[in-house]
Each structure stands twice: as C-alpha cells, then as structure tokens.
Amino acid sequence: MSPLSILLVEDDEIDAMKLSRAISRAQVETGEIRICKYAEEALRMLDVWTPGCIFLDYQLPRTNGLELLKTVKKRAPHLPVIVLTSHGDERIAVEMMKAGALDYFPKSEINSEKLTKAFHTMSHMLEMEKGREVAEHELAEKEEFINKVALLSPNIIYVIDIENWTNIFHNKQIWKILGYSEYEVETDTRKGLALIINELDQHTFRKHYNHMRYYVKDAEVVEKEFRLKHKNGSEIWIITREVPFKRNARGRVQEVLGTAIDITSRKIAERELIQAKKDAEEATRIKSDFLSTMSHEIRTPMNAIIGFTDLLLSSGFTGQEQQYLNTIKYSADNLLVILNDILDFSKIEAGKFGLENFEFDLREKLGYLMKTFEIRAREKSIDFSFECARDVPQIVMGDPYRLNQIMVNLIGNAIKFTEEGGFVKVSVHLDEDHGDNVDLKIDVSDSGIGISEDNLNLIFDSFSQAHNNNATRNFGGTGLGLSITRKITQLMNGSISARSKLGEGSTFTVVLRVGRGRTSYEEEKTDAPLTLSLKGYRILAAEDILANQILLKHLLNKWEAQFVICNNGKEVLHTLETDDFDLILMDIQMPVMDGVTAMKKIRSSYPRHHNVPVIALTADTFAETTPEIVACNFSGFVTKPFKADELIRAINQHLEVKVSTKQVAVG
C-alpha cells in the first residue's frame, strides 16, 4: 500500500500541530500532509491535488464543516473525510455522518491508537472501492472478452448438460481438431457425443461424468484424458479441465464448464520417450554385461601373469634377470591399467572411482615406466629422454597407479603421434613446496604432428580425437585416454593443460599435489620381510582356471595352510558335506555352478558353515556393487589380478577374528 497523503482543514495552528503529531505516531505510513485554514483554500487545493483522506474541523471561519463536507462529497464521493470538533456533540456527529463522513472525533480524544483504527477502516474502504471499480470495469468488458476468448482460443471451450446430454455452448474448435465441419456432427445428443469418443474410452467417458455429477464439489477442478476419433480414423488425445457450472434442484451437477487441449503430439512423444528409456536401459544392461564379461576375461589371465611374476621376483633372482622380471611386472601392470581405461571411465561417471594413498619411490616408479617406453621409442628411432630435478623428493605419498596411468596415456600419445627421428622428452620438476606436501610439475613434450588451435579445446572431451578424420585410421585410439587422464587428475586435486601448434609438436603439463614421504625409505626397504603363516588353518578354494589354481596352491603352501582346491561351486558343496574349513576363497564365475549360487546354498542349506568367512575372488570390478552379489553377504572381496600381500591381508583379517574368539573361550 502506498503512503497515505492527508489534507488537514484546520484554522487553529496549535490543533493542527497536535493532530499532525498524533498522525505521525499512528501505525500507518503517511505521505505528504497539507494544511488549509479556510474552506475556500481547501476547495482550491482539491482542484489540483487529491489526498488519500481529509481531516475537517467542523468550526471554520466564514462557513461550517458540514457545508464544506457536502461540497467535497459532491466532487469526490469516495474520498474519506474525518470530522473534528472542539466539543463532543451527538447532533453534529449524526449530521456529519449522514453527509458522508467516515468518522467523527472530539479533538480532546484524538490519539494515535484511535487514528490507527480509523486509518485501518479507511484502508479497507479504499480497497473495497477499488474492487468495486475494478468489478464494474470487468463487467463492462466481460461479454466482449468472453466472445473474443471463445472465438480466438485454440483450446476447446464448452458447457455441456450432463443430465440431459445436450451441448449448451462450444467454440467450434473441436471440429478443427477432429477434421469436421461444424455441421457434420450433431453434439446435442448422447448419440452425437458417442460418435466422436474412441471406443476404448467409452466406459471411461461415462464413468468420469458420473463422478462429476455426484461427487465433485463446486470450484473443484477435475482433469481427465480422453481419446477422440478424427474424421480420417486416427486417434486424437485431449485433456479436459472441468468444474461444476450449474446444479439441479436436488444439488447434483447438471452443467459442466470445461476446456480441452489437443495433447496428441505429447502422447506420441511420451510413447517415444518410454521406448527410448527402455532402449537405454537395455543398452545400459548390455554395456554392463559386456564390461563385466570383458573385465573377467581379461583380468583372469592377467592374474596368473602378475601372480607368477611376483613369485619369481621373490625367488632370489638378481642382476639382469631381476631387472627383466621387474620390467615384465611393470609392463603387465601398465597393460592392466590401460585395459582398465573403459572400466575406470564407467566408474568415474558413476562416482565409484577410488584413489590409493601410500608411500612410494617416485624415481623408481618413473624409471620402470621410462624403460618400458624406451623400447617403443627405439623402434621408431625417437630420441626419448627423461629428467627428474634434484629437488624433487625421492619418496612421496599418493597413488602411484593413477600417476602411472596418467603418464602412460601422455607418453604413449607423444610417441604415437611423433614421426621417426623426432623426440619425446619427459621432465619432472618441483613446482611449489608446501612443507608436508609438494606440487610436482610434469611436462611431456614431443616434436609430433601437433594440434590445431581449434581442436586444442576438444582434446580432453570423451571419445574425441584432436586430429582430422584420418587420425584414428593412421594412429588408432578410442579418444578416451585424455578424457580419463583429465578426470583422474582432477580427482587427485591436480590440473592438466596443453600447448601445441599444428606441425610443431605439443607439450602436456600436469601439476599434482603429493605428500612428502619419509627420507629413511631405503632403511625401510631393508627391513626383514613380515613372516606370514596360516599354519593350523584349513582353507577351501574354488577356482576353475588351472593357472590360477597353481598360483593359489603355491601361495597356500608357502603360507603353510592346509587346503583343498575345487573346480566349481558344486564341488565346494560336495566337499562341505564331509569336511570343515576355517575360511573359503570363492571365485564368482565358474562353470557347472558359479560362486554366487554356491554361496546362496551354503547360507541356506549348510547351517554348520554359516559362520565360516567366505572371501569372493573376482575379476569383475563391478562385483561389489552388483545387487545379487551384495545380497550374498560375502565376508570380503579380492579383485583379480591380486597381489600376494593383498590376498593374505584379506585372509588374515578374518582369521584374526576367529583366533581372538578362541582365546576368549579358552580364557
């Protein structure tokens, strides 16, 4: 509400001052207050200015307030006027109220509280007056407006009698939608209405209007979708919005006012969307099955390669043989990282991508990596060099596998896109020292084909090739490497950027923050290895791949465990019928009976083994989140290919619980 402007007609300056003060204390926002001493002055003021209300002294020079009030009311009938008198006089009050005064106050009784009430009353009256004026204006234009809306609206507008089934009014838009002329179909009868209603919705139509007739309250809006029949036989969908318009003597709805719109295109889009959703879900399922199968088929043989390499490395080889084994192991690890790109991409998108954090020898890790790429560079006669600044810490805390993944992608690309005789240079520098943490700056530069400025912003997009359409044919690649590299870098709270000119080579720069490791790492490496023993424990292992069976046998023998190896879940169940074990290692995917089925049967039909911990061995990196596998309540998961210490750590974790239980029982 805008501030209230006030005209005060008062010849006594003291009274005018008191009234102004009382007005200012009232709970109303006031605007301009003008004061006139004489009636003539007040009337001239009203010729050029219209206040929100008038305070009028009954006793004025040369005239009285009653005459002035009558004159004001002739000019502005709805302008609120409050009369003021020096002494209370009921007769004067009655006359003034008859003449149109809003209220009447003796001056001695005026205070902010009374004025606040008067202003509130005045506000309500002004609002009512405005509403009346608006209503009059609307009524004046209503008929013309309704006609325009009805004739020009693209929507169907109608009033129907659902008691006698006659059409009272409609704007003829329905015929345009259905392809008829307005004279082709008679809608004033039940038969005519039934003609345009789709047969499949005849029952819905009758049920809907029975509900409208007996159960819908006044002003209640009811929406309903119907199928109509187009003149050409096609299906037309409409949605109606209806309210009761008139009731009969018994109170039942007789007439219904409604609007309807054509939603056929929306219905078609909905059907297409539902089908697209089904197709997408099916595609996701196929993708998930493919990734799971691919993961298993690739990671299972990798388990044997990495496992036996680890065994050979612990067999006392020295010198060049140990260096060869380290290179084989590192190459196998690199291959596994590369094969995991697609799986990692899916995990990143699903928010299930994890990072490790432990100490490692940075120069040692990078050294193995450089030796791997030296061979590829030598094959293309590329000058391959590596530089690690002296101030870069030897031992750092972070995720060496993901760092390796970043480097494999960047160096691999540099060699791939560099012609014979070119160069690839890898340099590692200390970008910034934060004390416990350091920022490493890694540059991978090459003299390769380069990247145009237009494509430089696209190289980190998924499935994007930075070069022309011949790039994939000439160099290969999925376009996922740099996208995953950027995502991994971001997850490690780092950054990656690129500088390049077409035909002049490229430089990729990665900045990563890692922890500063212990300086006594060499001492730690010379410590005696942890002695591990499972002596006295019986282990049941289920594994169908011969190479992995041999690996498990070697490890379990090394750890002095008693064990039985089964080829599938059916053999596991048969073995459990006659023997007891302290722990079960269960492969998930096996022929005859898989690990999930065997696990379900153990939990449901072998009560003697309910408390035996079962560790799932799986090459499927999505197994831990698969609902069916989660429901089996495996005690733990070891993902293939696994390292020996990972397996013994998982076994020991569950057997330690059992040992502590026995000790308590004995005590």
C-alpha positions in Angstrom: 0.0 0.0 0.0 1.4 3.4 -0.9 1.9 6.1 1.8 -1.3 7.9 2.8 -1.4 11.6 1.8 -3.6 13.8 4.1 -5.3 17.2 3.8 -5.9 18.9 7.1 -8.5 21.7 7.1 -7.9 23.4 10.5 -7.7 27.2 11.3 -6.1 26.7 14.7 -2.3 26.2 14.3 -1.9 24.5 17.7 -4.7 22.0 17.0 -3.2 21.4 13.5 0.2 20.7 15.1 -1.2 18.3 17.7 -3.1 16.4 15.1 0.0 16.2 12.8 1.9 14.8 15.8 -0.8 12.2 16.5 -0.8 11.2 12.9 2.9 10.6 12.8 2.6 8.3 15.8 -0.2 6.2 14.3 0.7 2.8 12.8 0.4 3.8 9.2 2.8 5.0 6.6 2.0 8.6 5.7 3.0 10.7 2.8 2.5 14.4 2.3 0.4 16.3 4.8 -1.0 19.6 3.6 -2.8 22.2 5.9 -5.5 24.7 4.8 -7.1 27.2 7.2 -10.2 28.1 5.1 -12.8 26.2 3.2 -12.2 28.1 0.0 -8.5 27.3 0.2 -9.2 23.7 0.7 -11.5 23.5 -2.3 -8.9 25.2 -4.5 -6.4 22.6 -3.2 -8.7 19.8 -4.3 -8.8 21.2 -7.8 -5.1 20.4 -8.2 -4.4 17.7 -5.7 -6.3 14.6 -4.5 -5.3 13.4 -1.0 -5.9 10.0 0.4 -8.2 11.4 3.1 -9.3 14.7 4.7 -9.4 15.8 8.4 -12.0 18.5 8.6 -12.6 20.9 11.5 -16.3 21.4 12.0 -15.9 25.1 13.1 -14.2 27.0 10.3 -14.2 30.8 9.5 -17.0 32.1 7.3 -18.5 28.6 7.0 -19.0 25.4 8.9 -17.6 22.0 8.3 -20.9 20.5 7.3 -21.3 22.7 4.2 -17.7 22.0 3.2 -18.2 18.3 3.7 -21.2 18.3 1.4 -19.2 20.2 -1.3 -16.3 17.7 -1.0 -18.6 14.7 -1.3 -20.1 16.2 -4.5 -16.7 16.5 -6.0 -15.2 13.2 -4.7 -17.9 10.9 -3.3 -15.5 8.2 -2.3 -12.9 10.4 -0.6 -12.7 9.5 3.2 -13.4 12.5 5.5 -13.0 12.5 9.2 -14.7 15.4 11.1 -13.1 17.1 14.1 -14.9 19.2 16.8 -13.8 21.1 19.8 -16.6 19.6 21.9 -18.5 16.3 21.6 -21.9 16.9 20.1 -24.0 13.9 19.1 -26.3 16.0 17.0 -23.4 17.3 14.9 -21.9 13.9 14.7 -25.2 12.4 13.3 -25.4 15.2 10.7 -21.8 14.8 9.6 -22.2 11.0 9.3 -25.4 11.5 7.2 -23.5 13.8 4.9 -20.9 11.1 4.3 -18.2 11.5 7.0 -16.2 8.4 7.7 -15.8 9.1 11.4 -16.2 11.8 14.0 -13.6 12.7 16.7 -13.7 15.4 19.5 -10.2 17.0 19.4 -9.6 16.2 23.0 -10.0 12.5 22.4 -7.7 12.2 19.4 -4.7 9.9 20.0 -2.5 7.6 17.8 -4.5 4.5 18.7 -7.8 6.0 17.5 -6.2 7.3 14.4 -4.7 3.9 13.7 -8.1 2.3 13.9 -9.5 5.0 11.7 -6.8 4.5 9.1 -7.3 0.8 9.0 -11.1 1.3 8.5 -10.2 3.8 5.8 -7.8 1.3 4.1 -10.5 -1.4 4.0 -13.0 1.1 2.5 -10.5 2.2 -0.2 -9.7 -1.4 -1.1 -13.4 -2.2 -1.3 -13.9 0.9 -3.5 -11.1 -0.1 -5.8 -12.5 -3.6 -6.0 -15.9 -2.2 -6.9 -14.4 -0.1 -9.6 -12.5 -3.0 -11.0 -15.6 -5.2 -10.9 -17.6 -2.5 -12.8 -14.9 -2.3 -15.4 -14.7 -6.0 -15.8 -18.4 -6.4 -16.1 -18.5 -3.7 -18.8 -15.9 -5.7 -20.8 -16.9 -9.2 -19.9 -19.2 -10.1 -22.7 -16.8 -8.8 -25.4 -13.9 -10.5 -23.7 -15.6 -13.9 -23.4 -16.6 -13.7 -27.1 -13.0 -13.0 -28.1 -11.6 -15.7 -26.0 -14.1 -18.3 -27.1 -13.7 -17.5 -30.8 -9.9 -16.9 -30.9 -8.7 -19.5 -28.4 -7.0 -22.6 -29.9 -8.4 -24.6 -27.0 -11.8 -26.2 -26.9 -14.2 -24.3 -24.6 -17.6 -25.8 -23.8 -20.6 -26.1 -21.5 -22.5 -29.4 -21.5 -25.6 -30.6 -19.8 -24.6 -34.0 -18.4 -28.1 -34.6 -17.1 -29.9 -34.3 -20.4 -26.7 -34.8 -22.6 -27.1 -31.7 -24.6 -24.4 -29.3 -25.8 -25.1 -25.8 -24.4 -22.1 -24.0 -25.7 -18.8 -24.7 -27.5 -16.5 -22.5 -29.5 -16.3 -24.9 -32.5 -12.5 -25.6 -32.1 -13.2 -29.3 -31.6 -14.3 -29.6 -35.2 -11.0 -28.1 -36.4 -9.1 -30.6 -34.2 -11.2 -33.6 -35.4 -11.2 -32.5 -39.1 -15.0 -32.0 -39.3 -17.1 -29.0 -40.4 -19.4 -27.7 -37.6 -22.5 -29.1 -39.3 -21.2 -32.7 -39.9 -21.7 -33.9 -36.3 -24.6 -33.3 -34.0 -23.4 -33.0 -30.4 -26.7 -32.1 -28.8 -27.5 -35.7 -28.2 -25.9 -38.6 -26.4 -25.5 -40.4 -29.8 -23.6 -37.5 -31.3 -21.2 -37.3 -28.5 -20.6 -41.0 -28.5 -19.8 -40.8 -32.2 -16.6 -38.8 -31.6 -15.4 -40.7 -28.5 -12.9 -43.5 -29.1 -14.5 -46.9 -28.4 -11.7 -47.7 -26.0 -12.7 -44.7 -23.8 -16.5 -45.0 -23.9 -16.6 -46.6 -20.5 -14.0 -44.1 -19.1 -16.2 -41.3 -20.5 -19.4 -42.4 -18.8 -17.6 -43.2 -15.5 -16.0 -39.7 -15.5 -19.2 -37.8 -15.9 -21.0 -40.0 -13.4 -18.3 -38.9 -10.9 -18.7 -35.3 -11.9 -22.5 -35.5 -11.4 -22.5 -37.0 -7.9 -19.1 -36.4 -6.2 -17.4 -33.2 -7.4 -17.7 -30.1 -5.2 -18.2 -26.6 -6.5 -14.9 -25.0 -7.8 -13.2 -28.4 -7.8 -11.2 -28.8 -11.0 -11.2 -32.3 -12.5 -8.7 -33.3 -15.2 -9.2 -36.2 -17.5 -7.6 -37.6 -20.6 -9.7 -39.0 -23.5 -9.2 -40.4 -26.9 -11.3 -39.0 -29.7 -11.8 -40.2 -33.2 -10.6 -38.0 -36.1 -12.5 -37.9 -39.3 -9.8 -39.9 -41.0 -9.9 -42.6 -38.3 -6.8 -41.6 -36.5 -6.5 -41.3 -32.7 -6.7 -37.8 -31.1 -5.8 -37.4 -27.4 -7.3 -34.5 -25.4 -7.0 -33.4 -21.8 -10.0 -31.8 -20.2 -10.2 -29.4 -17.2 -13.8 -29.2 -15.9 -15.7 -27.6 -13.0 -19.4 -27.8 -11.9 -21.3 -25.0 -13.6 -24.8 -25.5 -12.5 -26.7 -27.8 -10.2 -30.3 -29.1 -10.3 -32.9 -28.8 -7.6 -31.5 -31.9 -5.9 -28.0 -30.5 -5.7 -26.5 -32.7 -8.4 -24.3 -31.3 -11.0 -26.3 -30.7 -14.2 -24.0 -28.5 -16.3 -20.2 -28.7 -16.6 -17.9 -25.9 -17.8 -14.7 -27.2 -19.4 -11.7 -26.5 -21.6 -9.7 -29.1 -23.5 -6.5 -29.1 -25.5 -5.1 -31.5 -28.1 -2.2 -33.5 -26.5 -1.7 -36.0 -29.3 1.8 -34.9 -30.0 2.6 -35.1 -26.3 1.3 -38.6 -26.1 3.3 -39.6 -29.1 6.4 -38.1 -27.5 5.7 -39.9 -24.3 5.4 -43.2 -26.0 8.7 -42.5 -27.9 10.3 -41.4 -24.6 9.2 -44.6 -22.8 10.5 -46.7 -25.6 13.8 -44.7 -25.6 14.0 -45.2 -21.9 13.5 -49.0 -22.3 16.1 -49.0 -25.1 18.6 -47.0 -23.0 18.0 -49.4 -20.0 18.6 -52.3 -22.3 21.7 -50.7 -23.7 23.0 -50.0 -20.2 22.3 -53.6 -19.3 24.2 -54.9 -22.3 27.0 -52.4 -21.6 27.2 -53.6 -18.0 27.2 -57.3 -19.1 29.9 -56.6 -21.7 32.1 -54.7 -19.2 31.7 -57.4 -16.6 32.5 -60.2 -19.2 35.4 -58.2 -20.6 36.7 -57.5 -17.2 36.6 -61.2 -16.2 38.1 -62.5 -19.5 41.0 -60.0 -19.5 41.8 -59.8 -15.8 41.7 -63.6 -15.2 44.8 -64.4 -17.3 46.4 -61.2 -16.0 46.1 -62.6 -12.5 48.3 -65.5 -13.4 50.9 -63.3 -15.3 51.2 -60.8 -12.4 51.0 -63.5 -9.7 53.7 -65.7 -11.1 55.9 -62.7 -11.9 55.6 -61.7 -8.2 56.6 -65.3 -7.2 59.6 -65.2 -9.4 60.6 -61.8 -8.0 60.6 -63.4 -4.5 62.7 -66.4 -5.7 66.1 -64.8 -5.3 66.8 -63.6 -8.8 69.4 -60.9 -9.0 71.1 -58.6 -11.5 69.8 -58.5 -15.1 67.3 -61.4 -14.5 65.7 -59.4 -11.7 65.6 -56.3 -13.9 63.9 -58.3 -16.7 61.3 -59.6 -14.2 60.7 -56.0 -12.9 60.2 -54.9 -16.5 57.8 -57.7 -17.2 55.9 -57.0 -14.0 55.8 -53.3 -14.7 54.7 -53.9 -18.3 51.9 -56.2 -17.0 50.8 -53.6 -14.5 50.8 -51.0 -17.3 48.8 -53.2 -19.5 46.3 -53.8 -16.8 46.0 -50.0 -16.2 45.4 -49.4 -19.9 42.8 -52.2 -20.1 41.1 -50.6 -17.2 40.5 -47.3 -19.0 37.0 -48.1 -20.1 36.1 -49.6 -16.7 37.6 -46.6 -15.0 35.6 -44.3 -17.3 32.4 -46.0 -16.2 33.4 -45.9 -12.5 34.2 -42.2 -12.8 30.8 -41.5 -14.3 29.1 -43.5 -11.6 31.1 -41.7 -8.8 32.7 -45.0 -7.7 36.3 -44.3 -8.6 38.7 -44.8 -5.7 42.3 -43.5 -5.1 45.1 -45.1 -3.1 47.4 -43.1 -0.7 50.7 -44.7 0.4 54.4 -44.0 0.2 56.3 -45.0 -3.0 59.7 -44.3 -4.6 58.9 -41.8 -7.3 62.1 -42.1 -9.2 61.9 -45.9 -9.1 58.4 -46.0 -10.4 59.1 -43.5 -13.2 62.3 -45.3 -14.0 60.5 -48.6 -14.7 58.0 -46.7 -16.8 60.7 -45.0 -18.9 62.4 -48.3 -19.6 59.0 -49.6 -20.9 58.7 -46.7 -23.3 62.3 -46.7 -24.3 61.7 -49.9 -26.3 58.8 -48.3 -28.2 60.7 -45.1 -28.8 63.7 -47.0 -30.1 61.5 -48.9 -32.6 60.6 -45.5 -34.2 64.1 -44.0 -33.9 62.7 -41.4 -31.5 65.1 -39.6 -29.1 63.4 -40.4 -25.8 64.7 -38.6 -22.7 63.7 -38.3 -19.0 64.7 -35.7 -16.5 63.8 -35.6 -12.8 65.1 -32.4 -11.0 67.3 -33.0 -7.9 64.9 -31.1 -5.6 62.0 -33.5 -6.4 61.5 -35.7 -3.3 62.6 -39.4 -3.6 59.7 -40.7 -1.6 56.2 -39.3 -1.9 52.8 -40.1 -0.6 50.0 -40.6 -3.2 48.6 -43.1 -5.7 51.4 -44.5 -7.9 49.0 -46.5 -10.0 46.9 -43.5 -11.1 50.1 -41.4 -11.6 51.3 -44.3 -13.8 48.0 -44.2 -15.7 48.4 -40.5 -16.4 52.0 -40.9 -17.6 51.2 -44.0 -19.7 48.5 -42.0 -21.5 50.6 -38.9 -22.1 53.8 -40.6 -23.1 52.0 -43.2 -25.2 50.3 -40.4 -27.1 53.5 -38.5 -27.5 55.3 -41.5 -29.1 52.3 -42.4 -31.2 52.0 -39.0 -32.8 55.7 -38.4 -33.2 57.3 -39.4 -36.6 60.6 -41.2 -36.9 63.6 -39.2 -36.0 61.7 -36.9 -33.6 62.0 -36.5 -29.9 59.9 -37.1 -26.8 61.0 -35.5 -23.5 59.6 -36.2 -20.0 60.6 -33.8 -17.2 59.6 -33.7 -13.5 60.2 -30.5 -11.5 59.2 -29.2 -8.1 56.6 -26.6 -8.8 55.9 -25.5 -5.2 56.9 -26.7 -1.8 54.2 -26.6 0.9 56.1 -28.4 3.6 54.3 -31.7 4.2 53.0 -31.5 0.6 54.7 -30.6 -2.7 53.3 -29.7 -6.1 55.0 -31.7 -8.9 55.1 -30.3 -12.4 55.3 -33.0 -15.1 55.9 -31.9 -18.7 55.6 -34.4 -21.6 56.9 -32.7 -24.8 57.2 -34.0 -28.3 58.0 -32.9 -31.9 55.0 -34.7 -33.3 52.2 -33.7 -35.6 50.8 -31.1 -33.1 47.2 -30.0 -32.5 45.4 -27.1 -34.2 44.2 -24.2 -32.1 40.6 -25.1 -32.9 41.0 -28.6 -31.7 43.1 -27.8 -28.6 39.9 -27.2 -26.5 38.4 -30.5 -27.6 41.2 -32.9 -26.8 40.0 -33.7 -23.2 36.4 -34.5 -24.3 35.3 -38.1 -24.2 35.7 -40.1 -27.4 37.3 -37.0 -29.1 40.2 -37.2 -31.5 42.2 -34.0 -31.7 43.3 -34.5 -35.3 41.4 -35.0 -38.6 39.3 -37.9 -39.5 42.4 -39.9 -40.7 43.9 -39.8 -37.2 42.0 -42.8 -35.9 42.8 -44.8 -39.0 46.5 -43.8 -39.0 47.3 -43.9 -35.3 44.4 -45.8 -33.6 42.9 -45.0 -30.3 39.5 -44.6 -28.7 39.7 -41.0 -27.7 39.2 -41.9 -24.1 42.8 -41.6 -22.9 43.0 -37.9 -22.4 39.5 -37.7 -21.1 40.2 -40.2 -18.3 43.6 -38.5 -17.7 41.9 -35.2 -17.1 39.3 -36.8 -14.8 41.9 -38.7 -12.8 44.0 -35.5 -12.5 41.0 -33.6 -11.2 40.2 -36.4 -8.7 43.8 -36.1 -7.5 43.2 -32.3 -6.9 45.5 -31.5 -9.8 45.3 -29.8 -13.2 46.3 -30.6 -16.8 46.9 -28.3 -19.7 48.3 -28.4 -23.2 50.2 -26.2 -25.6 50.6 -27.0 -29.2 50.9 -25.8 -32.8 49.9 -27.8 -35.8 53.0 -29.5 -37.3 55.3 -28.3 -34.5 54.6 -30.7 -31.6 52.9 -30.5 -28.3 53.6 -30.1 -24.5 51.2 -31.5 -21.9 51.7 -30.2 -18.4 50.3 -31.9 -15.3 50.5 -30.4 -11.8 49.8 -32.8 -8.9 50.0 -32.3 -5.2 51.5 -35.3 -3.3 52.6 -35.8 0.2 56.3 -35.7 1.2 57.4 -39.2 2.2 60.0 -40.4 4.8 63.6 -39.9 4.0 64.6 -43.3 5.5 62.8 -45.3 2.8 65.9 -47.3 2.0 66.2 -48.4 5.6 62.5 -49.4 5.5 63.2 -51.4 2.3 66.0 -53.4 4.0 63.8 -54.4 7.0 63.2 -58.1 7.4 60.1 -59.2 5.5 56.9 -59.9 7.5 56.7 -63.5 8.4 53.2 -64.8 7.3 51.9 -68.2 8.3 48.5 -69.9 8.1 49.7 -73.0 9.9 46.9 -74.8 11.6 44.2 -73.3 9.3 42.2 -75.2 6.7 41.3 -73.2 3.5 38.8 -74.3 0.8 39.5 -72.5 -2.5 37.2 -72.6 -5.6 38.9 -71.6 -8.9 38.3 -73.0 -12.4 41.3 -71.6 -14.2 44.3 -74.0 -14.0 46.9 -71.3 -13.9 45.2 -69.6 -11.0 44.8 -72.9 -9.2 48.6 -73.4 -9.5 49.1 -69.9 -8.2 46.8 -70.5 -5.2 48.4 -73.8 -4.4 51.9 -72.2 -4.4 50.8 -69.3 -2.1 48.9 -71.5 0.3 51.8 -73.9 0.5 54.1 -71.0 1.1 51.9 -69.8 3.9 51.8 -73.4 5.4 48.0 -73.7 5.2 46.1 -76.9 4.7 43.8 -76.6 1.7 41.5 -78.1 -0.8 41.1 -76.8 -4.4 37.7 -77.1 -6.1 36.9 -76.5 -9.8 33.4 -75.2 -9.3 30.7 -74.5 -6.8 29.2 -78.0 -7.0 32.5 -79.5 -5.8 32.5 -76.9 -3.0 29.1 -78.1 -1.7 30.1 -81.7 -2.0 33.3 -81.0 0.0 31.5 -79.1 2.7 29.1 -82.1 3.3 32.0 -84.1 4.9 34.7 -81.6 5.9 35.1 -78.4 7.9 37.2 -75.3 7.0 38.3 -72.1 8.7 37.8 -70.0 5.5 36.6 -70.3 1.9 38.0 -68.5 -1.1 35.2 -68.4 -3.7 35.6 -67.5 -7.4 32.5 -65.8 -8.7 32.4 -67.0 -12.3 32.8 -70.8 -12.6 31.3 -73.5 -14.9 28.8 -76.1 -13.6 27.9 -73.9 -10.6 29.1 -70.3 -10.1 30.2 -68.8 -6.8 27.0 -66.8 -6.2 24.8 -69.9 -6.5 27.1 -71.8 -4.3 27.2 -69.0 -1.7 23.4 -68.9 -1.6 23.2 -72.6 -1.0 25.9 -72.5 1.8 24.0 -69.8 3.6 20.6 -71.5 3.2 21.3 -75.2 3.4 24.6 -75.7 5.3 24.0 -74.3 8.8 27.2 -75.8 10.1 29.2 -73.4 7.9 27.1 -70.3 8.5 29.9 -68.5 10.4 32.7 -69.5 8.1 34.1 -66.4 6.4 33.8 -66.5 2.6 36.0 -64.2 0.5 35.0 -63.6 -3.1 37.7 -63.8 -5.7 36.5 -62.0 -8.8 37.9 -60.5 -12.0 34.7 -58.4 -12.3 35.5 -54.9 -10.9 31.7 -54.2 -10.6 31.0 -57.3 -8.5 31.0 -55.5 -5.1 28.1 -53.2 -6.3 26.0 -55.9 -8.1 22.8 -56.3 -6.1 22.7 -60.1 -6.4 26.2 -60.4 -5.2 25.8 -57.9 -2.4 22.8 -59.9 -1.2 25.0 -63.0 -0.7 26.9 -61.2 2.2 30.4 -62.2 1.2 32.9 -61.5 4.1 35.2 -59.7 1.7 36.3 -59.2 -1.9 39.7 -59.7 -3.6 39.8 -58.4 -7.1 41.9 -60.2 -9.7 44.7 -59.8 -10.6 45.6 -59.6 -6.9 49.0 -59.3 -5.2 50.0 -61.9 -2.7 50.0 -59.5 0.2 46.5 -58.3 -0.7 45.2 -61.9 -0.5 47.0 -62.8 2.8 45.9 -59.5 4.3 42.2 -60.3 3.4 42.6 -63.8 4.8 44.4 -62.8 7.9 41.8 -60.1 8.7 39.0 -62.7 9.0 41.1 -65.4 10.7 42.3 -63.0 13.3 38.7 -62.5 14.4 38.4 -66.2 14.8 41.6 -66.5 16.8 40.6 -63.9 19.2 37.3 -65.7 19.8 39.1 -68.9 20.6 41.3 -67.2 23.1 38.3 -65.7 24.9 36.7 -69.1 25.0 39.8 -70.7 26.5 40.4 -67.9 29.0 
